[in-house]
Amino acid sequence: MDKKLAALLDRLHKTKTEEEVKAAWARHLSLDYDTSDDHDLYSPQILFEFKYDRKLSNASQLAPVIAQLMYYLHRLKYKQSNKGIPQAWCAADRSVAVIGEVADW
């Protein structure tokens, strides 16, 4: 296993809060925090929504998180922010990450 991936998985295993999950992913991806506009983490390429232990492999647990992401994307599209619309979205907790293309939504 790649050392960077192993380090991410180790950090995620040790998390105790949603903020720690966010910090682990941001560190792994070398992203500076941009949480303005009430987003968990934003980059011009991807919009993230993090949860602690939501069981995102379960559709009924994933659906509200995707709805939250779509709400944030709606705000971006209709200029309630100065940020552009990223190409992808990602919902992640400490054990699962789901990534999708914004254009599909």
RORO-616860 format. One record per residue: residue number from 1; x, y, z negated of N, C-alpha, C in turn. Coordinates in steps of 0.05 Angstrom, whole numbers, plus 5000, padded with zeros to 4 digits. Each point is the difference from the previous one (the first is absolute). Last residue first. Example, Ala and Ser with C-alpha at 12.3 -4.5 7.8 and 13.67 -1.06 7.14 Angstrom:
BEGIN
SETOR / 2 / 5257 / 4955 / 4858 / 5016 / 5024 / 4999 / 4985 / 5022 / 4986
SETOR / 1 / 5006 / 4885 / 5001 / 4982 / 5024 / 5000 / 5018 / 5024 / 5000
***
This chain:
BEGIN
SETOR / 105 / 4493 / 5318 / 5242 / 4979 / 5008 / 4982 / 4987 / 5025 / 5009
SETOR / 104 / 5076 / 4960 / 5042 / 4980 / 4979 / 4999 / 4976 / 5007 / 4984
SETOR / 103 / 5078 / 5056 / 5005 / 4984 / 5001 / 5025 / 4978 / 4979 / 5001
SETOR / 102 / 5066 / 5002 / 4929 / 4979 / 5020 / 4997 / 4982 / 5001 / 5025
SETOR / 101 / 5053 / 4912 / 4967 / 5005 / 5023 / 5018 / 4976 / 5019 / 4997
SETOR / 100 / 5038 / 4931 / 4921 / 4984 / 5002 / 5023 / 5006 / 5025 / 5017
SETOR / 99 / 5031 / 4928 / 4910 / 5006 / 5023 / 5017 / 4982 / 4999 / 5024
SETOR / 98 / 5015 / 4959 / 4893 / 4984 / 4998 / 5024 / 5005 / 5025 / 5017
SETOR / 97 / 5047 / 4941 / 4911 / 4998 / 5025 / 5016 / 4985 / 4994 / 5025
SETOR / 96 / 5018 / 4954 / 4894 / 4991 / 4998 / 5027 / 5001 / 5028 / 5013
SETOR / 95 / 5026 / 4983 / 4908 / 5006 / 4974 / 5012 / 4992 / 4998 / 5030
SETOR / 94 / 4990 / 5077 / 4937 / 5026 / 4989 / 4993 / 5006 / 4973 / 5014
SETOR / 93 / 4938 / 5066 / 5052 / 5002 / 4998 / 4971 / 5026 / 4986 / 4994
SETOR / 92 / 4955 / 5059 / 5089 / 5019 / 4982 / 4987 / 4995 / 4999 / 4970
SETOR / 91 / 4969 / 5038 / 5107 / 4989 / 4996 / 4973 / 5018 / 4979 / 4987
SETOR / 90 / 5010 / 5070 / 5089 / 5009 / 4977 / 4985 / 4986 / 5000 / 4972
SETOR / 89 / 4999 / 5045 / 5111 / 4992 / 5002 / 4972 / 5010 / 4974 / 4986
SETOR / 88 / 5028 / 5060 / 5097 / 4992 / 4976 / 4986 / 4991 / 5007 / 4971
SETOR / 87 / 5028 / 5067 / 5065 / 4993 / 4978 / 5018 / 4988 / 4976 / 4986
SETOR / 86 / 4990 / 5104 / 4962 / 5020 / 4979 / 5005 / 4990 / 4978 / 5019
SETOR / 85 / 4973 / 5107 / 4993 / 4989 / 4973 / 4996 / 5021 / 4980 / 5007
SETOR / 84 / 5024 / 5101 / 4962 / 4990 / 4985 / 5023 / 4989 / 4973 / 4993
SETOR / 83 / 5002 / 5090 / 4934 / 5015 / 4976 / 5009 / 4987 / 4988 / 5025
SETOR / 82 / 4968 / 5074 / 4944 / 5018 / 5008 / 5022 / 5016 / 4977 / 5011
SETOR / 81 / 4897 / 4999 / 4955 / 5028 / 4998 / 4993 / 5017 / 5010 / 5024
SETOR / 80 / 4909 / 4989 / 5006 / 4999 / 5007 / 4972 / 5028 / 4998 / 4988
SETOR / 79 / 4968 / 4980 / 5094 / 5017 / 5023 / 4992 / 4995 / 5010 / 4971
SETOR / 78 / 4964 / 4921 / 5051 / 4984 / 5024 / 5001 / 5013 / 5023 / 4986
SETOR / 77 / 5043 / 4915 / 5005 / 4991 / 5005 / 5027 / 4985 / 5027 / 5002
SETOR / 76 / 5030 / 4967 / 4915 / 5022 / 5009 / 5017 / 4990 / 5008 / 5027
SETOR / 75 / 4937 / 4964 / 4941 / 5009 / 5026 / 4991 / 5023 / 5011 / 5017
SETOR / 74 / 4972 / 4912 / 5016 / 4980 / 5019 / 5009 / 5007 / 5028 / 4992
SETOR / 73 / 5054 / 4931 / 4967 / 5005 / 5005 / 5029 / 4979 / 5020 / 5012
SETOR / 72 / 4988 / 4971 / 4911 / 5024 / 5017 / 5002 / 5006 / 5007 / 5029
SETOR / 71 / 4931 / 4939 / 4985 / 4992 / 5026 / 4990 / 5023 / 5020 / 5002
SETOR / 70 / 5018 / 4910 / 5019 / 4985 / 5013 / 5022 / 4990 / 5028 / 4992
SETOR / 69 / 5043 / 4947 / 4934 / 5019 / 5009 / 5020 / 4985 / 5014 / 5023
SETOR / 68 / 4947 / 4961 / 4935 / 5014 / 5023 / 4988 / 5020 / 5011 / 5021
SETOR / 67 / 4956 / 4921 / 5022 / 4981 / 5022 / 5001 / 5013 / 5026 / 4989
SETOR / 66 / 5048 / 4920 / 4993 / 5000 / 5009 / 5027 / 4981 / 5024 / 5003
SETOR / 65 / 5000 / 4960 / 4918 / 5026 / 5013 / 5004 / 5002 / 5010 / 5028
SETOR / 64 / 4925 / 4948 / 4975 / 4999 / 5027 / 4989 / 5026 / 5016 / 5003
SETOR / 63 / 4998 / 4908 / 5033 / 4981 / 5018 / 5014 / 4999 / 5028 / 4987
SETOR / 62 / 5050 / 4923 / 4964 / 5014 / 5016 / 5020 / 4981 / 5022 / 5011
SETOR / 61 / 4968 / 4934 / 4939 / 5018 / 5018 / 4986 / 5014 / 5019 / 5019
SETOR / 60 / 4943 / 4933 / 5034 / 4983 / 5018 / 4984 / 5017 / 5019 / 4982
SETOR / 59 / 5043 / 4934 / 5055 / 4987 / 5020 / 5017 / 4983 / 5019 / 4983
SETOR / 58 / 5090 / 4949 / 4968 / 4971 / 4995 / 4998 / 4986 / 5023 / 5015
SETOR / 57 / 5093 / 5001 / 4987 / 4995 / 4978 / 5018 / 4970 / 4992 / 5001
SETOR / 56 / 5038 / 5067 / 4942 / 4993 / 5010 / 5026 / 4997 / 4977 / 5021
SETOR / 55 / 5008 / 5017 / 4895 / 4994 / 4975 / 5015 / 4991 / 5007 / 5028
SETOR / 54 / 5031 / 5061 / 4926 / 4973 / 5001 / 5011 / 4992 / 4974 / 5015
SETOR / 53 / 5073 / 5049 / 4938 / 4995 / 4971 / 5002 / 4972 / 4995 / 5010
SETOR / 52 / 5042 / 5090 / 5005 / 5018 / 4984 / 4983 / 4996 / 4970 / 5005
SETOR / 51 / 4989 / 5078 / 5076 / 4985 / 4990 / 4977 / 5019 / 4983 / 4983
SETOR / 50 / 5005 / 5078 / 5087 / 5010 / 4980 / 4983 / 4981 / 4993 / 4977
SETOR / 49 / 5008 / 5046 / 5105 / 4983 / 5000 / 4976 / 5009 / 4976 / 4984
SETOR / 48 / 5042 / 5063 / 5090 / 4999 / 4978 / 4981 / 4979 / 5005 / 4978
SETOR / 47 / 5031 / 5030 / 5108 / 4986 / 5009 / 4976 / 4997 / 4975 / 4981
SETOR / 46 / 5072 / 5027 / 5087 / 4982 / 4982 / 4986 / 4988 / 5013 / 4975
SETOR / 45 / 5059 / 5046 / 5065 / 4995 / 4974 / 5014 / 4979 / 4983 / 4987
SETOR / 44 / 5032 / 5086 / 4966 / 4988 / 5004 / 5026 / 4994 / 4975 / 5015
SETOR / 43 / 4996 / 4995 / 4895 / 5022 / 5007 / 5018 / 4987 / 5005 / 5027
SETOR / 42 / 4967 / 4987 / 4890 / 4995 / 5007 / 5028 / 5027 / 5004 / 5013
SETOR / 41 / 4945 / 4960 / 4905 / 5026 / 5004 / 5013 / 4995 / 5005 / 5030
SETOR / 40 / 4927 / 5004 / 4936 / 5021 / 4986 / 4985 / 5028 / 5005 / 5011
SETOR / 39 / 4924 / 5075 / 5010 / 5007 / 4974 / 5012 / 5021 / 4987 / 4982
SETOR / 38 / 4957 / 5091 / 4990 / 4989 / 4976 / 4986 / 5005 / 4974 / 5014
SETOR / 37 / 5036 / 5089 / 5023 / 4974 / 4994 / 5012 / 4988 / 4974 / 4989
SETOR / 36 / 5102 / 5003 / 4986 / 4982 / 5022 / 5001 / 4974 / 4992 / 5015
SETOR / 35 / 5083 / 4949 / 4980 / 4974 / 4992 / 4990 / 4980 / 5023 / 5000
SETOR / 34 / 5100 / 4964 / 5033 / 4982 / 5022 / 5008 / 4972 / 4991 / 4993
SETOR / 33 / 5109 / 4966 / 4980 / 4972 / 5002 / 4993 / 4987 / 5024 / 5013
SETOR / 32 / 5081 / 4948 / 5046 / 4996 / 5020 / 4979 / 4970 / 5001 / 4994
SETOR / 31 / 5052 / 4913 / 5040 / 4982 / 5022 / 5005 / 4999 / 5019 / 4976
SETOR / 30 / 5045 / 4909 / 5023 / 5015 / 5025 / 5000 / 4983 / 5024 / 5007
SETOR / 29 / 4975 / 4905 / 4985 / 4997 / 5012 / 5027 / 5016 / 5026 / 5003
SETOR / 28 / 4998 / 4952 / 4917 / 5007 / 4980 / 5020 / 5001 / 5012 / 5028
SETOR / 27 / 4970 / 5054 / 4928 / 5029 / 4995 / 4998 / 5008 / 4981 / 5022
SETOR / 26 / 4909 / 5015 / 4991 / 5013 / 5024 / 5010 / 5030 / 4997 / 5000
SETOR / 25 / 4948 / 4931 / 4962 / 4998 / 5001 / 5029 / 5014 / 5024 / 5011
SETOR / 24 / 4997 / 4993 / 4907 / 5016 / 4977 / 5011 / 4999 / 5001 / 5031
SETOR / 23 / 4947 / 5062 / 4952 / 5029 / 5007 / 4998 / 5017 / 4978 / 5012
SETOR / 22 / 4906 / 4985 / 4993 / 5006 / 5021 / 5020 / 5030 / 5007 / 5000
SETOR / 21 / 4971 / 4941 / 4934 / 4998 / 4987 / 5026 / 5007 / 5020 / 5022
SETOR / 20 / 4994 / 5034 / 4914 / 5024 / 4984 / 5003 / 5000 / 4985 / 5026
SETOR / 19 / 4923 / 5048 / 4977 / 5022 / 5019 / 5005 / 5026 / 4985 / 5004
SETOR / 18 / 4924 / 4951 / 4972 / 4998 / 5007 / 5029 / 5023 / 5019 / 5007
SETOR / 17 / 5020 / 4936 / 4917 / 4980 / 5021 / 5007 / 5000 / 5004 / 5031
SETOR / 16 / 5059 / 4939 / 4956 / 4978 / 4999 / 4980 / 4978 / 5020 / 5006
SETOR / 15 / 5092 / 4941 / 5049 / 4983 / 5023 / 4997 / 4978 / 4995 / 4980
SETOR / 14 / 5070 / 4938 / 5034 / 5004 / 5013 / 4973 / 4981 / 5024 / 4996
SETOR / 13 / 5004 / 4950 / 5083 / 4993 / 4981 / 4979 / 5001 / 5012 / 4972
SETOR / 12 / 5029 / 5051 / 5075 / 4971 / 4997 / 4999 / 4991 / 4981 / 4978
SETOR / 11 / 5093 / 5010 / 5016 / 4988 / 5024 / 4988 / 4970 / 4998 / 4998
SETOR / 10 / 5043 / 4930 / 5044 / 5008 / 5000 / 4972 / 4988 / 5024 / 4986
SETOR / 9 / 4990 / 4994 / 5093 / 4983 / 4981 / 4986 / 5006 / 4998 / 4971
SETOR / 8 / 5056 / 5056 / 5052 / 4972 / 5010 / 4999 / 4982 / 4981 / 4985
SETOR / 7 / 5088 / 4972 / 5016 / 5000 / 5021 / 4980 / 4971 / 5012 / 4997
SETOR / 6 / 5015 / 4936 / 5068 / 5002 / 4987 / 4973 / 4998 / 5021 / 4978
SETOR / 5 / 5006 / 5031 / 5088 / 4974 / 4989 / 4995 / 4999 / 4987 / 4972
SETOR / 4 / 5082 / 5033 / 5029 / 4982 / 5022 / 4996 / 4972 / 4990 / 4993
SETOR / 3 / 5067 / 4937 / 5024 / 5005 / 5011 / 4974 / 4980 / 5023 / 4993
SETOR / 2 / 4976 / 4916 / 5066 / 5013 / 5026 / 5001 / 5003 / 5012 / 4972
SETOR / 1 / 4991 / 4893 / 5012 / 4983 / 5024 / 5000 / 5018 / 5025 / 5000
***
